[in-house]
Structure formats: structure tokens, C-alpha cells
């Protein structure tokens, strides 16, 4: 089951069920957040709630996806009333490919870097037995929901950044219920987007390199098959693909199990506040930056995964203005 959120110029919002090239409208629910809260209040599953409110009204998906409609695609999850109550975070060094790129980025000699050592810890202890706690993965904060962009929207390289590069991956979507229990609504395609040149200077810059816009969608997969998920990440320039690479993600490709990544995120009390939305990136396995690709203004990043709907496409916008000093003033 795949869901999509849309809005129009009047600010009307709708949620739809994706059925191939058609979108079936879900009645009485203006957001996936509202739909999930309705499911919790009724003690129903999310798929059952979708089926309860599903209408026969349809829209053509192609023209909406291609930007030729009065309807515009939104990120498939948000907190519609308080965007800051959507916490965006991620887990790194979860794929072998990501560890190799990080090792190459920071290696000064033959000795393993801290990144490679952390990856090795994941191989040794990131997949504990059921009911057990495994080793903690790398964790990073990305930002609040205000940095979230939809399919087709620009991802910005701000004036203070040194670079901007795609990080194609899957992300988990969660709602904290009234009892403080994380509820996984599903997963979605993501482009985590980071400043790799800044990070390359020193791995301690990783946290700051993550504070950028990011994109998800266009669809939320409510009941995904996460066992082994092939995909592709590509860069388009002037309508031509200048770089692409296959990617394999999902449980079989990871050094940390899904349950272990979720535990180490939600073990913190502050991450279990009722009513909050959490979007958590599970890690990228390939980077165009690792192959020496430098993105230019207008390049389009494309991310797709089998079983996760249509590709996520976002153009890069590089800010032309120089960095300006931001001052804090006494009150």
C-alpha cells in the first residue's frame, strides 16, 4: 500500500492511495498525520483505516508527478500544524559502501579510520538476537520538519556550504502515540543531501555537514518489503544522465538490523514525545561524490527503489550570494 500527499493553490490538502497511474482520494483526511491519528483513535491498522475512508474519486498520477497539474506533491509525511515537531535524523555506516567512501574520505594512511572501526563494530554487534540490545550505530541530527522538501522541489546548497551532494536511501516514518510508543507508519525513498567536501576536511565536521535541506517521497509505503531492496541513484544534467549507480539496501544489505537502529533512536526519552513525527534515514551505500562528481546548479538527483513507487527527483540550486555574517544581539 502506497500513499501520497498533495496540495493546491488554495491550500487544500488531500491524501491519496496510489494505484498504478491513478490516485484514489481518501475522504475526510487532509494529511497522513491525521489519517494515522484516526487509526490510533479507532484502534485500527493504518491499511484498514485507508480502506475505510477510500473513495471512488480518482486523479491522473502522471500529470501531478510531472508538475502539469493544479495539484502539487507534498512530502509523504509532515506535521501539518507544527513542522518543528517533525524530527529528522539518520544512521550512518550501515552499508559496506558507505564505510568504504568514508574510509577513503578521511584516511591518512593504511590504518583504519574511526569510521571504519565503527562500521566493524556494527558488523560484529549490530544484529543482536531477538529481544537483545546491539551495539549503537552512528547517529546524526538532520533538522526539523522545515527542512523537508517534496519530489520536484529544489535542494539548496546555501552560501556558507562548500558543496552539496545526494545521499539516496530509504527512511523510516514514525508517529509517537499517546502512550509514548513509536509507531512505524512505513518507509519512503529519501535524498538525505549533505556537504561532503566540508565533511572531508575533518570527520568531526560530519554533524554540521548534515544540516541541509533533504527530500523524501513521492510515496509512503505503508507495508514495505524491507528484506532486500535494489535501487538506483543517478545524476542528470541538461536532460542527460551523467552518472548512475545501482544500490542495494534493506535488511540483508545492512550491518545493523532495523530493530537495532530503531532501538538506539527511540531509547531516548526525548524521542518518544506523544504526537511527534520522526523521519529517520537508514544510510546511503553509494555517493556520486565518491566517484568525483561535482554537482552543478540545475542538476537533477534521481533516487529509486524497487517496490517504493516512482523515483524521487530533485534539482540542485546553488546559492550565488556570498556568506553573510549572522549576529546575535543582547536583549
HELIX and SHEET records of a PDB file:
HELIX    1   1 UNK A   32  UNK A   42  1                                  11    
HELIX    2   2 UNK A   46  UNK A   53  1                                   8    
HELIX    3   3 UNK A   61  UNK A   65  1                                   5    
HELIX    4   4 UNK A   83  UNK A   85  5                                   3    
HELIX    5   5 UNK A   96  UNK A  106  1                                  11    
HELIX    6   6 UNK A  114  UNK A  125  1                                  12    
HELIX    7   7 UNK A  145  UNK A  147  5                                   3    
HELIX    8   8 UNK A  196  UNK A  201  1                                   6    
HELIX    9   9 UNK A  203  UNK A  205  5                                   3    
HELIX   10  10 UNK A  206  UNK A  209  1                                   4    
HELIX   11  11 UNK A  251  UNK A  253  5                                   3    
HELIX   12  12 UNK A  258  UNK A  266  1                                   9    
HELIX   13  13 UNK A  269  UNK A  271  5                                   3    
HELIX   14  14 UNK A  289  UNK A  291  5                                   3    
SHEET    1   A 5 UNK A  54  UNK A  60  0                                        
SHEET    2   A 5 UNK A  22  UNK A  26 -1                                        
SHEET    3   A 5 UNK A  13  UNK A  19 -1                                        
SHEET    4   A 5 UNK A   2  UNK A   7 -1                                        
SHEET    5   A 5 UNK A  72  UNK A  73 -1                                        
SHEET    1   B 6 UNK A  54  UNK A  60  0                                        
SHEET    2   B 6 UNK A  22  UNK A  26 -1                                        
SHEET    3   B 6 UNK A  13  UNK A  19 -1                                        
SHEET    4   B 6 UNK A   2  UNK A   7 -1                                        
SHEET    5   B 6 UNK A 214  UNK A 221 -1                                        
SHEET    6   B 6 UNK A 148  UNK A 149  1                                        
SHEET    1   C10 UNK A  54  UNK A  60  0                                        
SHEET    2   C10 UNK A  22  UNK A  26 -1                                        
SHEET    3   C10 UNK A  13  UNK A  19 -1                                        
SHEET    4   C10 UNK A   2  UNK A   7 -1                                        
SHEET    5   C10 UNK A 214  UNK A 221 -1                                        
SHEET    6   C10 UNK A 182  UNK A 191 -1                                        
SHEET    7   C10 UNK A 168  UNK A 176 -1                                        
SHEET    8   C10 UNK A 277  UNK A 281 -1                                        
SHEET    9   C10 UNK A  86  UNK A  92  1                                        
SHEET   10   C10 UNK A 138  UNK A 144 -1                                        
SHEET    1   D 5 UNK A 155  UNK A 157  0                                        
SHEET    2   D 5 UNK A 312  UNK A 318  1                                        
SHEET    3   D 5 UNK A 300  UNK A 305 -1                                        
SHEET    4   D 5 UNK A 229  UNK A 237 -1                                        
SHEET    5   D 5 UNK A 240  UNK A 249 -1                                        
END                                                                             
